[in-house]
Amino acid sequence: MTLVDDRVAVITGAGSGIGRTTATTFADHGASVVVADVDAEGGRATVETITDDGGEATFVETDVSDLDDAQVMVDTAVDEYGGLDVLFNNAAIEGPVARLDDYENDAFEQVIDVNLKGVWYGMKYGIKAMLEDGGGSIISASSIGGEVAVPQYSGYGAAKAAVGQLTRYAAIEYAEEGIRANAVAPGIVRTEMIERTIEEHPEMEEQFEETEPMPGLAEPEEIANAVLFLGSDLSSRVTGVTLPVEGGYLSQ
Ligand SMILES: NC(=O)c1ccc[n+]([C@@H]2O[C@H](COP(=O)([O-])OP(=O)(O)OC[C@H]3O[C@@H](n4cnc5c(N)ncnc54)[C@H](O)[C@@H]3O)[C@@H](O)[C@H]2O)c1
């Protein structure tokens, strides 16, 4: 079954981890994918994987915290594929692991620039393109850290909480025009982001393994499938929600 046949999807941070797996999942389900990432090597590798499998994808080098880049990213979807149906605001950085008073000012600003402003910029231009084209579905990556306080992640968590709120605003402001907006809140997912953190803080590995009530870490596919649901017509009446994909963590 192909769930997003002939749809056009822009996926930010698609050069790695959850974004890459979501890009290949959408392509497998019939979408043309614009792979947007600040990392050209990673982004091109994702495109190659998709095209080698017979899918359709284009890379556009994008820093989501740059307003002009966000515009070019959306324009690429319109120019290459004729419009925009799905936008997954996935790109983010983890920032430092530090208590609030030790969290460097520059690091806080960088996390807010990428993880919050980047989502707002994507929404701003993505919505304009979707309004031209009868609507669409916006999904943004939040986190359990946006729903509850996870110690030593104040900048990251604050940005992710705001992503949930931006999602609600986009949902109600454009509901009549056929645009849905939702977010996903993963727990701990086996990606480069988590590998980097474990490398710097080996003591956190065991903690990560035990975070979710369901055993072990989530695989990127488990998040990509939730994004596919939100990006397809299977979720046609779902808007404004942040869908937890965290093995039960938030139910505790
Ligand atoms: N891995 C987890 O455990 C986890 C948990 C909860 C939420 N998330 C969220 O899921 C999303 C994806 O995370 P991941 O684990 O796949 O991370 P990752 O580090 O593996 O991939 C992130 C990608 O985003 C790109 N990126 C970073 N800054 C960018 C920028 N300014 N512009 C464009 N691209 C940029 C990177 O180059 C990379 O390709 C993020 O929003 C993250 O916060 C991840």
The ligand as an ORCA input file, in Angstrom:
! r2SCAN-3c Opt
* xyz 0 1
  N      17.259     10.716     18.646
  C      16.441     10.914     19.663
  O      16.506     10.200     20.681
  C      15.387     11.987     19.615
  C      14.467     12.054     20.666
  C      13.479     13.026     20.643
  C      13.416     13.906     19.590
  N      14.320     13.830     18.585
  C      14.205     14.810     17.515
  O      14.127     14.157     16.264
  C      14.714     14.983     15.269
  C      15.772     14.219     14.506
  O      16.769     13.803     15.412
  P      17.863     12.690     15.066
  O      18.024     11.897     16.295
  O      17.523     12.044     13.794
  O      19.153     13.632     14.919
  P      20.448     13.522     13.967
  O      21.463     14.358     14.643
  O      20.745     12.110     13.660
  O      19.966     14.231     12.626
  C      19.666     15.606     12.596
  C      19.895     16.138     11.201
  O      19.580     17.531     11.219
  C      20.587     18.223     10.510
  N      20.680     19.610     10.974
  C      21.214     20.074     12.129
  N      21.159     21.408     12.168
  C      20.578     21.806     11.006
  C      20.262     23.067     10.453
  N      20.531     24.212     11.090
  N      19.663     23.101      9.244
  C      19.386     21.949      8.574
  N      19.691     20.732      9.036
  C      20.274     20.662     10.250
  C      21.864     17.446     10.768
  O      22.846     17.732      9.786
  C      21.352     16.014     10.725
  O      21.382     15.507      9.413
  C      15.245     16.211     16.001
  O      14.285     17.233     15.942
  C      15.409     15.720     17.416
  O      15.367     16.768     18.341
  C      15.304     12.899     18.571
*
